[in-house]
Amino acid sequence: MAEIDENLAQREAIEVDRSKGDFKYEESYAFDAGIGLSAGVVDYISKVKAEEPWIREFRQKALKIFDGLPMPTHWATTDLDNIKFENIRYYLAKGQKAVRTWEEVPDDVKKTFERLGIPESERKFLAGVEAQFDSEAVYSRMKEELEKLGVIFCGPTEGLRDHPEIFRKWFGKVIPAGDNKFAALNSAVFSGGSFIYIPKGVKVAQPLQAYFRINAENFGQFERTLIIADEGSEVTYMEGCTAPKFETATLHSAVVELVALKGAKIQYVTVQNWSANVFNLVTKRGVAEEGAEVRWIDCNIGSRLTMKYPGVVLRGKGARGEVLSIALANDGQHQDTGAKMIHAADDTTSNIIAKSISVGSGRSTYRGLVHIPKTLKNCRNNTECDALLINEHSRTDTYPAISVRGQKNSVQHEASVSKVSAEQIFYMMQRGLSEGEAMSLAVNGFVNDLVKEFPMEYSVELKRLIELQMEGSVG
Amino acid sequence: MSTLASPTGNLDAALQPTDWARPSGHDWFDALRRQGWADFQRLPMPTRDDEKWRFSDARSLSLAGFAPAPEPTEAVAAALIARSHFVARPAALVVHVDGHCVLRPALSPELTAQGVRFETLADALRHHPALLQEHLLKHGAGLGGAKFLALHQAWLKAGYVLFVPKGVEIRQPFVSVNWTSTEGAAVFPHALIIAGEHAVVSVQDYHLGATADARALAISACDIHAGTGAKVSRLAVQGWGNRTQSFQVDNTCGGRDALITSVNAAVGSRRARLENTVRIDGPGADVRLYGISVATGEQEFDQRTLQIHTAGQAKSDLLFKNALLGKSRTIFSGLIKVAPDAQRTDAYQTNRNLLLSPDAEADSLPGLEIEANDVKCSHGATTGQVDENELFYLRARGIPLEVAQELLAQGFLEEVIAKVEDEEGAEALRGMLSAKFHQA
């Protein structure tokens, strides 16, 4: 681990010094399941949430699956072995407040917010000045207006308690507990997240947003999100992450299930910027019924290790799936991201565009799966992955898996690896840009066509985030 | 001879070598073989969960029911030698039947005088033990076939060694033909090709079944060492009988400015796995790997490749093309690895699959692991059907559907066939590929 510590030290030198922005919550949690994972902890969480017996059984079954599954280190990085499940807090909520005022927030953190262009009102929120709960998410601002449309926007506890007729049918169906070890973990201890139902034909104009944060040491966050878009409806959901830095690694393991019924459209946008000690091991999958569209826009900039492969099961005729992914791996970071497209009906199409940038000793990995079984006709997939390597020992890997049968199906996959050309940098420096600025501009150019696909405020924030990350990467 | 218990359970004791009692006269060689047997017994059979066997039908792997076959009768040998003349005037020809040499290579006095050696493994062991000790099976199997290569090592006997000294250029190809003839025969053909500095050499390896439905177990291995500036080209045709299980582990090392071209063709076997590892150890090296197959019936062709760039400023290019009919399946899994200091590497990898039947399956795992930044690397993989417009064009001119499809498929494959430098070799290959369309 010495290597990573050293990398972290280097990282400090080239980006915002997050350590100055650290803060902790008082350790007086009203509900605290303690440290470690057991059947007792799972029962405790279920009891605190006053869940029905079937949910408790679901959790207990998932815990057994989790215990029975090995770490996926036969294909994934052995860094996973550094997660100490017994040292993690699996649940806490309510009652804890940030012990800081806006005046106490260090200047460089304020400056970062300014440079990222985060609105004044949200800065205090992001700086942890306003009271926040850890695992119970806060997102009530737009609730009222949505209710008029019949949109349900709540947490999993409320969703399963108040609207079981809507959510129970799909809960754990797109991603069963046994899907993988971390999905099983989430299924056992989930709390927080968003349960959303969009009624038939309703097109939600404004994106639904939720900020998730990790604010306690050794505290993993296990959100559970389920979005159901009924026939002909449309919704965009945005998820952004910031997290302060702590000394020991923090685990984040979410499960996100999307259901787009006939003709519905769901767009799910993520900007992931966890601090560099976070293990971010997330399972995201959508189901697209006839003529429906599921689109994942996924941007990973933070965390120590991210493993995330958003997928779409194209279950109805003419369904469409898309993953647009940007990953930036700086020193000590490993962005292991990708996409899965499971074609399960005729005339389905999918598109994957993934761009990654590796800076310093950063490592970015693309893993993909495209599956077209033999019973299908007229399915198409297009996959493009481009990797940009900035420094001499930056690293990139590409591991796609493509399996095709059937009639008139076609897939194409292309990947390329390149670096910013010396000519480009020279050209820009000739015109008065510093080498760093030139590099930053070149990198932004590399991802520009993808960034454009993000909602406006995200694309602006993203460009600035990339600029910040690129500072000090050259020279 | 006592039978050692097999940890895998499905191993037939018939595969244990019985000739330990007759030492070869070279302790290191006997030790190498014994080590092979020990490794074979120690290593587990691959399973479905093994990432290196992803998509392979690992469950149906079985080595039971195969055993080395006795020497063929003179009549059988003569008949098969007569069928071994794919090249009218080779530099030399060696023929094995069921793992027994039936035609020893005869080298022209000129080539012998230039220091060229083309001998059976057994002869080479007698004449050049030091050369063999330096090069035999130095690289192992890193792509998942270690257990099978270990069994090959335990049985190391049949095969040839080709040594071309510094500066010698030979235009005519060296040809080796391996046949299986006996039902259930286990064969372990070995090839060792060493090209000295600036040597130029070409080789053709044919692995064939005496009958189209011959049942056999074939575990072959080929090591190529190309020295500075050497030019080596190899055509390897896997045409075992269609009830054969085939494993082929090839290792190639390219030194500075070496140019290596290899074409691996697959038409035979029930299931055939090719593991091809290329090490680019010297700057300026240029390695070209081509693969071609026509899969029919229930055949499974499992192609695993690895391009390792340890030296910078070198190039490797890979193109594997598969045409699939019936219920066949092909798996292409390739990886380009660029070491941290191998700057200015150019490495490419392309897999193209043509599905000619709705029941065929093409799996593709094209991978990159890049640890240097100043590189040009790309890979591409496509799977699709015959182009509708091209088909329409041909049919509009009165060509029946089946013929049009075959023509287009042959056009698809021709790109790789054209890489075979020797015209006779290319023609032999064309004939075998074309025959597959008619038996399908």
Interface residues (C-beta under 8 A of the other chain):
Chain A: H74 W75 S358 K374 A387 L389 I390 N391 E392 H393 S394 R395 T396 D397 T398 Y399 P400 A401 I402 S403 V404 R405 G406 Q407 K408 N409 S410 V411 Q412 H413 E414 A415 S416 V417 S418 K419
Chain B: D49 D50 E51 R54 F55 P340 Q343 N353 L355 P358 D359 A360 E361 A362 D363 S364 L365 P366 G367 L368 E369 I370 E371 A372 N373 D374 V375 K376 C377 S378 H379 G380 A381 T382 T383 G384 Q385
